[in-house]
Amino acid sequence: MTTAGAVRLEGPTPLTPTLRWVLFGILCLAGISNALDRQIIALLKTEMSTELGWDDEDYGRLAAYFQFAAAAAFLVTGWLVDKLGVKWGNVVGVAAWSIAAAAHGWATAAWHFVACRIGLGATEAMGTPLTIKTVAAVFPPDQRSLAIGLQTLIAAAGLVSMPFLIPWLESLVGWRGAFIVAGLSGVVIIALWLTAVRGIRFDDGAELARIDFADDSKPYGPILRERRTWAIAVAKALSDATWWLFLYWLPDFYRREYDLSGTSLASAMAIAYFGSGFGAFFWGWLSTRLLQRGWSVDKVRKRVMLVSALIVLPVPLVLQVDSFVIVAVWMAIVLAGHQGFSLSLFSVITDVVPRGKVGRVTAFGAFAGNLGGAAIAWIAGVVLTAGLGYLPLFLFAACSYLLAYGWIRLLLPRIERVEGAGGTKPLPLD
C-alpha cells in the first residue's frame, strides 16, 4: 500500500497522521540542532574574540570560511541526500554536523578553529536538502508550503531561546562546553529518528527511473543545463546574502549602534528570531490557503515573493531610528519578509523539480546562497574594519530581494507543477 505523500511501508502497519507528524517533529529538532551550532559563534563573538584575539575582519573571514565550505559541500551533499534517501540521509547528516560542532570545544590553535568551522560548514550543508526532501516525501503537494513554514517557525522558536540559552551555557561550561553540548544533542535526535522510522521505506525518488532532466549518470550535468536550476540558484545567492548578513552581524550591529549586551541584547535578538519564525509560518499558511482557494501556483509564489521583497526594501532607514525597541521590531519584520521569499523559493523547487532531483537542485541553490553568504560575511568585516558602518551593507540588503524577484520572473515566466515533481504522485509498490 502506498500512502498520500509518497511514503510506503515495509509491513502491514499504515502510516498514521500521528506518525507523519512525529517524523516532522524530529525533523524540526534536527533543524534546531543545525541552527544552534551556527549561533554560538555569533552570540559569543565578544567572549571568543577576547580569548582568541579576533577583530571584525578576522570574524568576517571565519564566517566566510564556514560559508565557502558549505557552498562547496552542497555540490556533494545534494547528490548524497538523493542517493541515501530520507531515512538514512537524516542519520548521516545529524551525526556529521554534531561531531563537527563538538570538535570546536577542543580547538586550541587558530588553524584548529578554522578547520572546525570548515568541517561544520561542510556537514551542515546536508541540512537544507534533507529538510526539503523529507517534506516532499512525507507531505502531499498542497501541504508542503505549510510544512516548510511550520518547520521554520519551530526552528525559529529554538532560535528565540538561543540568545538566553547560549550565554547561560557559556556561564556554566564556557564557550567550548557550549559547542560540546550542541554536538551531544545530535545523539538524542538520531535515536529518536531511528526509532520512529523503523519499518518505513520512503518513496523519495531514489528508484525513480523516469525524470525530465534526462541522463542521470552524471549527478549535476543535466541539472546545470536547466533554466529552472539557475532561476533558483541566482535568486538564492542574492536573497541568502542578506539573510547571512543579519544572522552573523545583527548582534554586532546592536552592540555597536545601541551598546546592547546581556539581557537587552538577548531580548533584541529573540524578537528578531521570533519575527523570522512567525513570518515563515504565516507565509506558509497563507500560501497553502491561497492554493486551496484555487489560486495558481505561479500567482501564489510570485505574489509572496514580491510582497516579501517590498517588506525588506526600507531596511536602511533603521539607521535613522534611536530607539532599539523600534529597531528590534523593525528587524523582526524584515526577517519575516526574508522567510516569505525563502519559503516561496523552496516551494518552487518542490513544484517544478522531479522528486529524484529535489535534493540536488535544493543543494545547488543552497550552494549559490552560501557563496552569497560567504561574500557578504567577508565584505562586511572589511567594510566595518574600514569604518564605513552598516549603511553600505543595508543598502545592498534593501535591493537584493527585488533583484532576485526580477530574476525569477525573467527565467520562470510561469511556474507550473510538473508530473513527478517533489513526489506529487505516489510510486507503485513494485
C-alpha positions in Angstrom: 0.0 0.0 0.0 1.2 3.5 -0.9 0.0 6.4 1.2 -0.6 10.0 0.1 2.6 11.9 0.5 4.6 9.3 -1.3 5.5 7.1 1.7 5.3 3.4 1.6 5.8 0.9 4.3 7.5 -2.5 4.7 4.9 -4.3 6.6 1.2 -4.0 7.4 1.3 -1.0 9.7 -0.1 2.1 8.0 1.5 5.5 8.2 -0.9 7.2 10.6 -1.2 11.0 10.8 0.4 10.8 14.2 3.4 9.1 12.8 3.6 11.6 10.0 3.8 14.5 12.5 6.2 12.6 14.7 8.6 12.4 11.8 8.1 16.0 11.1 8.8 16.9 14.8 12.1 15.1 14.8 13.0 16.9 11.5 12.3 20.1 13.4 14.6 19.1 16.2 17.3 18.4 13.6 16.8 21.9 12.2 17.2 23.5 15.7 20.4 21.5 16.2 21.7 22.7 12.8 21.0 26.3 13.7 22.4 26.1 17.2 25.9 25.3 16.0 25.9 28.4 13.9 24.5 30.8 16.5 27.1 30.0 19.2 29.8 32.0 17.4 27.5 34.9 16.6 26.2 35.3 20.1 29.5 34.7 21.9 31.6 36.8 19.5 32.8 39.1 22.2 33.8 36.4 24.6 35.5 34.3 22.0 37.2 37.3 20.4 38.7 38.3 23.8 40.2 34.9 24.3 41.3 34.3 20.7 42.3 37.8 19.7 39.9 38.3 16.8 39.0 41.7 15.2 36.0 42.3 12.9 37.9 41.3 9.8 39.0 38.0 11.5 35.4 37.3 12.4 34.3 38.0 8.9 36.9 35.7 7.5 35.8 32.9 9.8 32.2 33.3 8.7 33.3 33.3 5.1 35.3 30.1 5.6 32.1 28.5 7.0 30.0 29.7 4.1 32.6 28.7 1.4 32.8 25.2 3.0 29.1 24.9 3.0 28.8 26.1 -0.6 31.4 23.6 -1.8 29.8 20.8 0.1 26.4 21.5 -1.3 27.6 20.2 -4.6 28.1 16.8 -3.0 25.5 16.7 -0.3 22.6 17.2 -2.6 23.7 14.2 -4.6 24.4 12.3 -1.4 20.9 13.0 0.0 19.3 11.9 -3.2 21.3 8.6 -3.1 20.9 8.0 0.7 17.3 8.9 0.7 15.3 10.4 3.6 15.7 7.5 6.0 19.5 7.2 6.2 20.3 10.7 5.0 18.9 12.2 8.2 21.0 9.9 10.3 24.3 10.6 8.4 23.6 14.4 8.3 22.8 14.9 12.0 25.8 12.6 13.1 28.2 14.5 10.8 27.4 18.0 11.9 27.1 17.1 15.6 30.7 15.7 15.5 31.9 18.8 13.8 30.2 21.1 16.3 31.6 19.2 19.3 35.1 19.4 17.8 35.1 23.2 18.4 35.3 22.5 22.1 38.8 21.0 21.7 40.3 23.6 19.4 43.5 25.1 20.9 45.1 26.8 17.9 43.8 29.2 15.3 44.1 26.6 12.5 42.2 24.1 14.7 39.3 26.6 14.9 39.4 27.3 11.2 39.3 23.6 10.4 36.3 23.1 12.7 34.4 25.9 11.0 35.2 24.4 7.6 34.1 21.0 8.9 30.9 22.4 10.4 30.0 24.3 7.2 30.6 21.2 5.1 28.5 18.9 7.2 25.6 21.3 7.9 25.2 21.5 4.1 23.2 18.4 4.4 20.5 20.1 6.4 18.7 22.1 3.7 18.4 19.3 1.1 17.4 16.9 3.8 14.6 19.2 5.1 13.1 19.9 1.6 13.4 16.2 0.5 11.9 14.9 3.7 9.0 17.4 3.5 8.5 16.4 -0.2 8.5 12.7 0.7 6.1 12.9 3.7 3.6 15.6 2.8 1.3 15.9 -0.2 1.9 18.9 -2.6 -0.6 21.4 -1.2 0.6 21.0 2.3 4.3 21.5 1.7 4.4 25.2 1.9 2.7 25.0 5.3 5.0 22.2 6.4 8.1 24.2 5.4 6.8 27.3 7.1 5.9 25.4 10.2 9.3 23.8 10.3 11.0 27.2 10.0 8.7 28.6 12.7 9.7 25.8 15.1 13.4 26.3 14.2 12.9 30.0 14.9 11.3 29.2 18.2 14.5 27.4 19.0 16.5 30.4 17.8 14.4 32.7 20.1 15.7 30.8 23.1 19.3 30.8 22.0 20.2 34.4 23.0 19.3 33.3 26.5 20.3 29.6 26.4 23.8 30.0 24.8 25.1 32.7 27.2 23.7 30.6 30.1 25.5 27.6 28.8 28.7 29.7 28.4 28.4 30.8 32.1 28.2 27.2 33.2 30.6 25.3 30.9 32.3 28.1 28.9 32.1 28.6 25.2 33.9 25.3 24.5 31.5 23.4 26.6 28.6 25.0 24.7 29.9 23.6 21.5 30.2 20.1 23.0 26.7 20.2 24.4 25.4 21.2 20.9 27.2 18.2 19.5 25.8 15.8 22.0 22.2 16.9 21.2 22.6 15.1 17.9 22.8 11.7 19.6 19.3 12.2 21.0 17.9 13.2 17.7 19.4 10.2 15.9 18.0 7.8 18.5 14.5 9.4 18.1 14.7 9.2 14.3 15.8 5.6 14.1 13.0 4.6 16.5 10.3 6.5 14.5 11.3 5.3 11.0 11.6 1.6 12.0 9.7 -0.3 9.3 9.2 2.6 7.0 10.5 2.9 3.5 10.2 6.3 1.7 9.4 6.7 -1.9 11.7 9.7 -2.1 12.9 9.3 -5.7 16.0 7.1 -5.4 14.3 4.5 -7.5 12.5 6.8 -9.9 13.6 6.0 -13.5 11.6 8.4 -15.5 12.7 12.0 -14.9 12.6 15.0 -17.2 16.1 16.1 -16.5 17.3 13.3 -18.8 20.6 11.5 -18.2 21.1 10.6 -14.5 24.5 9.1 -14.9 26.1 12.5 -14.1 24.9 13.9 -10.8 24.8 17.6 -11.9 25.2 17.7 -15.6 21.5 17.6 -16.6 20.6 19.9 -13.7 23.0 22.6 -14.7 21.5 22.7 -18.2 18.1 23.6 -16.7 16.7 27.1 -16.7 14.8 26.1 -13.5 18.0 25.4 -11.7 19.6 28.8 -12.5 16.4 30.7 -11.7 16.6 29.3 -8.2 20.4 29.5 -7.8 20.8 33.2 -8.6 17.7 34.1 -6.6 19.2 32.2 -3.6 22.6 33.9 -4.0 21.0 37.4 -3.8 18.5 36.8 -1.1 20.6 34.5 1.2 23.4 37.0 1.2 21.1 39.3 3.2 20.0 36.5 5.4 23.5 35.6 6.3 24.4 39.2 6.8 21.8 39.5 9.5 22.5 36.1 11.0 26.2 36.8 11.5 26.2 40.6 12.1 22.9 41.6 13.8 24.3 41.0 17.3 27.3 43.1 16.5 25.0 45.8 15.0 23.1 46.0 18.2 26.2 46.2 20.3 27.8 48.8 18.0 24.8 51.1 17.5 22.9 50.7 20.7 25.5 49.4 23.2 23.4 46.4 24.0 24.7 43.5 26.0 23.4 40.8 28.3 19.6 40.5 28.7 19.0 43.6 26.5 20.9 42.0 23.6 19.3 38.7 24.1 15.8 40.2 24.1 16.5 42.2 20.9 17.8 39.0 19.1 14.9 37.0 20.4 12.5 39.5 18.9 14.3 39.2 15.6 14.2 35.4 15.6 10.5 35.4 16.6 9.8 37.6 13.6 11.6 35.2 11.4 9.7 32.2 12.7 6.3 33.9 12.7 7.0 35.1 9.1 7.8 31.6 7.9 4.6 30.1 9.5 2.4 33.0 8.2 3.6 32.8 4.6 3.4 29.0 4.6 -0.1 29.2 6.0 -1.2 31.9 3.6 0.4 30.1 0.6 -1.5 26.9 1.5 -4.8 28.8 1.9 -4.5 30.6 -1.4 -3.7 27.4 -3.2 -6.7 25.6 -1.6 -8.9 28.5 -2.8 -7.9 27.9 -6.3 -5.1 30.4 -6.9 -2.5 29.2 -9.4 1.0 28.1 -8.2 2.5 30.9 -10.3 0.4 33.6 -8.8 0.9 32.5 -5.2 4.7 32.1 -5.4 5.3 35.3 -7.2 2.9 37.4 -5.1 4.5 36.2 -1.9 8.0 36.9 -3.3 7.1 40.5 -4.3 5.4 41.4 -1.1 8.3 40.0 0.9 10.8 42.0 -1.2 8.9 45.2 -0.5 8.9 44.5 3.2 12.8 44.3 3.2 13.2 47.4 1.0 13.1 50.1 3.7 15.7 48.4 6.0 18.4 51.2 5.6 16.0 53.6 7.4 16.6 51.7 10.7 19.9 53.6 10.9 17.9 56.8 11.5 16.0 55.4 14.5 17.2 56.0 18.0 15.0 53.5 19.9 16.4 50.0 19.8 13.0 48.6 20.7 11.6 50.1 17.4 14.6 48.8 15.5 14.3 45.3 17.1 10.6 45.1 16.0 11.5 46.5 12.5 14.3 43.9 12.1 11.8 41.2 13.1 9.5 42.3 10.3 12.5 42.4 7.8 13.4 38.8 8.8 9.8 37.8 8.3 10.0 39.2 4.8 13.1 37.1 4.1 11.3 34.0 5.3 8.4 34.7 2.9 10.8 34.9 0.0 12.8 31.9 1.0 9.8 29.8 1.7 8.5 30.5 -1.8 11.8 29.6 -3.4 12.0 26.3 -1.6 8.3 25.6 -2.6 9.1 26.4 -6.2 11.7 23.6 -6.1 9.1 21.0 -5.0 6.7 22.4 -7.6 8.9 22.2 -10.7 11.7 19.6 -9.9 11.3 15.8 -10.3 11.5 14.1 -6.9 14.7 12.2 -7.8 16.4 15.6 -8.2 15.0 17.6 -5.4 18.0 17.1 -3.2 20.5 18.1 -5.8 18.6 21.2 -7.1 18.0 22.3 -3.4 21.6 21.8 -2.7 22.8 23.7 -5.8 20.5 26.6 -4.8 22.0 26.4 -1.3 25.5 26.3 -2.8 24.7 29.6 -4.6 23.1 31.0 -1.4 26.2 30.2 0.7 28.5 31.8 -1.9 26.5 34.9 -1.5 26.7 34.5 2.3 30.4 34.0 2.2 30.9 37.1 0.1 28.8 39.3 2.3 30.3 38.0 5.5 33.8 38.8 4.2 32.8 42.1 2.8 31.0 43.1 6.0 34.2 42.5 8.0 36.2 44.7 5.6 33.6 47.4 5.4 33.3 47.7 9.2 37.0 47.5 9.8 37.4 50.4 7.4 35.0 52.4 9.5 32.2 52.7 6.9 29.5 51.5 9.2 26.4 49.5 8.3 24.8 51.8 5.6 26.5 50.2 2.6 25.5 46.8 3.8 21.9 47.7 4.5 21.6 49.4 1.1 22.6 46.1 -0.5 20.1 44.2 1.7 17.3 46.6 0.6 17.8 45.8 -3.1 18.8 42.1 -3.0 15.2 40.7 -2.9 13.8 42.9 -5.6 16.7 41.8 -7.8 16.1 38.2 -7.0 12.4 38.6 -7.8 13.1 40.2 -11.1 15.4 37.3 -12.0 12.7 34.7 -11.1 10.2 36.5 -13.3 12.8 36.6 -16.2 13.7 32.9 -16.1 10.4 31.4 -14.9 7.7 33.4 -16.7 5.2 30.9 -15.4 5.6 28.5 -12.5 3.7 25.2 -13.0 3.8 21.9 -11.3 5.3 19.2 -13.4 4.5 15.5 -13.3 6.6 13.7 -10.7 7.7 17.0 -9.1 8.8 16.6 -5.5 6.8 13.4 -5.0 3.5 14.7 -6.3 2.4 11.2 -7.4 2.9 8.0 -5.3 5.1 5.4 -7.0 3.7 1.9 -7.3 4.9 -0.5 -4.7 6.6 -2.9 -7.2 
